[in-house]
């Protein structure tokens, strides 16, 4: 379980397809300290397992093995060597929940339709599939590339978010442009509420 509070933007060091998986290696500094093989890390909001670790000066190289399905269903398929990815370690028991509950299970890919600076902030419009839009509500939470964000406006097939300077500077959003794909995870509470109400009405 994660919170959607990105700890750092790591850099993709290598991408190596194998017969069984895709080996993704990410260079990180903050989250690499104390990380051990087998630990979970949210990479652009996708929960992955660190399988190998290596030290490179002050940085750590973290290798993840992705199944073809995880590669195909997330925007990690569009990453290249040098791309930035959002990184977050799991929420510790008793830790601070600064965002909202994020599972690391991507619900679908959205597409950036508008991305521009307005004053000191940035305005972000994202077109999303119906499977995600059904849970998106005004002032509700949504995870975009693993970032816990508040929905500012909702349309039939898209939603709007305002990005403050800190979020822009600390995350991979600073690399994004119109037309890019983003990983989306709808609020877990909305899914449970829908399931509960569906059972109650039967």
C-alpha positions in Angstrom: 0.0 0.0 0.0 1.2 3.5 -0.9 0.1 7.0 -0.3 0.8 8.8 -3.6 3.4 11.0 -2.1 6.3 10.6 -4.5 9.7 10.6 -2.8 11.8 11.2 -5.8 12.0 11.1 -9.6 14.4 8.4 -10.6 16.1 8.0 -13.9 15.8 4.9 -16.2 19.2 3.4 -16.5 18.5 0.4 -18.7 15.7 -1.6 -20.4 16.4 -5.2 -21.3 13.8 -7.5 -22.8 14.2 -11.2 -21.9 12.3 -14.3 -22.8 10.2 -14.2 -19.6 10.2 -10.5 -18.6 11.3 -6.9 -19.1 14.3 -5.9 -16.9 13.9 -2.3 -15.9 16.8 -0.7 -14.1 16.3 2.7 -12.4 18.9 5.0 -10.8 17.7 6.5 -7.5 19.2 8.2 -4.5 16.7 8.8 -1.7 14.7 5.5 -1.9 17.7 3.4 -2.5 19.0 3.8 1.0 18.1 0.8 3.1 16.2 -0.8 0.2 16.6 -4.6 0.0 15.9 -7.2 -2.7 12.2 -8.3 -2.5 11.0 -4.8 -1.4 8.1 -3.2 -3.2 8.4 0.1 -4.9 5.8 2.1 -6.8 7.3 3.1 -10.2 5.0 5.6 -11.9 2.3 4.2 -9.6 2.9 0.6 -10.6 3.8 -1.7 -7.7 7.0 -3.5 -8.6 9.5 -5.8 -6.8 13.1 -4.8 -6.5 15.1 -7.9 -7.5 18.7 -6.6 -7.6 20.5 -3.6 -6.2 23.9 -2.1 -7.0 25.7 1.0 -5.6 26.9 3.7 -8.1 28.6 6.5 -6.1 25.8 8.2 -4.1 23.1 6.5 -6.1 21.6 3.0 -6.2 20.7 1.0 -9.3 17.4 -0.8 -8.7 16.4 -3.6 -11.1 12.8 -4.7 -11.5 11.5 -7.6 -13.6 8.1 -6.8 -15.3 5.8 -9.3 -16.7 4.7 -8.6 -20.3 1.2 -7.8 -19.0 2.5 -5.1 -16.6 4.6 -3.7 -19.4 1.7 -3.6 -21.9 -0.9 -2.1 -19.5 1.2 0.7 -18.1 3.1 3.7 -19.5 6.4 2.1 -18.6 6.3 0.7 -22.1 7.0 4.2 -23.4 10.0 4.9 -21.2 13.4 5.2 -22.6 16.9 5.3 -21.1 17.1 8.6 -19.4 13.3 8.9 -18.8 12.2 10.1 -15.3 9.9 7.8 -13.3 8.1 8.6 -10.0 9.3 6.4 -7.1 7.7 5.7 -3.7 8.3 3.1 -1.0 5.3 1.4 0.7 3.5 3.1 3.6 4.9 1.8 6.9 2.6 0.9 9.8 2.1 4.1 11.8 3.5 6.2 8.9 2.0 9.5 7.8 -0.7 9.2 5.2 -0.2 12.5 3.3 -2.1 11.5 0.2 -4.7 8.8 -0.1 -4.6 4.9 -0.2 -2.9 3.8 -3.4 -2.5 0.1 -4.1 -0.1 0.3 -7.0 -2.5 -1.5 -9.3 -3.0 0.6 -12.4 -6.6 0.8 -13.6 -5.9 2.2 -17.0 -3.9 4.6 -19.2 -5.0 8.2 -19.6 -3.8 10.7 -22.2 -2.7 14.2 -21.5 -4.9 16.5 -23.6 -3.9 19.9 -22.1 -0.7 20.7 -20.1 0.2 24.3 -19.6 1.5 26.8 -17.1 -0.9 29.2 -15.5 0.8 31.7 -13.3 3.1 29.7 -11.0 0.9 26.5 -11.3 0.3 24.1 -14.1 -3.1 23.0 -15.5 -3.4 19.3 -16.5 -6.3 17.8 -18.4 -6.4 14.0 -18.8 -8.7 11.9 -21.0 -9.4 8.6 -19.2 -11.2 5.3 -20.0 -14.7 4.7 -18.7 -13.3 2.1 -16.2 -11.5 5.0 -14.4 -14.0 7.9 -15.1 -16.7 6.1 -13.2 -14.8 6.7 -10.0 -13.6 10.2 -10.7 -15.5 12.9 -8.7 -15.0 16.6 -8.2 -12.7 17.2 -5.2 -12.0 13.5 -5.0 -8.6 11.8 -5.2 -6.9 10.1 -8.2 -3.4 8.7 -8.6 -1.7 9.9 -11.8 1.7 8.2 -12.4 1.5 7.3 -8.7 1.0 10.9 -7.6 -2.0 11.5 -5.2 -3.8 14.5 -6.8 -7.1 16.2 -6.2 -9.7 16.4 -9.1 -10.5 20.0 -9.9 -13.2 19.4 -12.6 -14.9 16.5 -14.3 -16.2 16.1 -17.8 -17.8 13.0 -19.5 -14.5 11.6 -20.7 -11.8 13.6 -18.9 -10.9 15.4 -15.8 -8.8 18.4 -14.7 -6.1 18.8 -12.1 -4.0 21.7 -10.9 -0.3 21.1 -10.3 1.5 23.2 -7.7 5.2 24.1 -8.2 6.4 21.6 -5.6 4.7 18.7 -7.4 6.0 19.8 -10.7 9.6 20.1 -9.5 9.6 16.8 -7.5 8.0 14.4 -10.0 8.3 13.2 -13.6 5.4 15.4 -14.6 8.0 18.0 -15.6 8.9 15.8 -18.5 5.3 15.2 -19.7 3.7 16.8 -22.7 0.4 16.7 -24.6 -0.3 13.3 -26.0 1.7 11.4 -23.4 0.2 8.4 -21.6 -0.1 8.4 -17.8 -0.9 5.6 -15.4 -4.2 6.1 -13.6 -5.5 4.5 -10.4 -9.0 5.4 -9.1 -9.7 5.9 -5.4 -9.9 2.5 -3.7 -12.7 3.7 -1.4 -15.0 4.4 -4.4 -14.5 0.8 -5.7 -15.4 -0.7 -2.3 -18.5 1.6 -2.0 -19.7 0.6 -5.5 -19.2 -3.1 -4.6 -21.0 -2.8 -1.3 -24.0 -0.9 -2.9 -24.3 -3.4 -5.7 -24.5 -6.3 -3.3 -27.1 -4.4 -1.1 -29.3 -3.7 -4.1 -29.4 -7.3 -5.3 
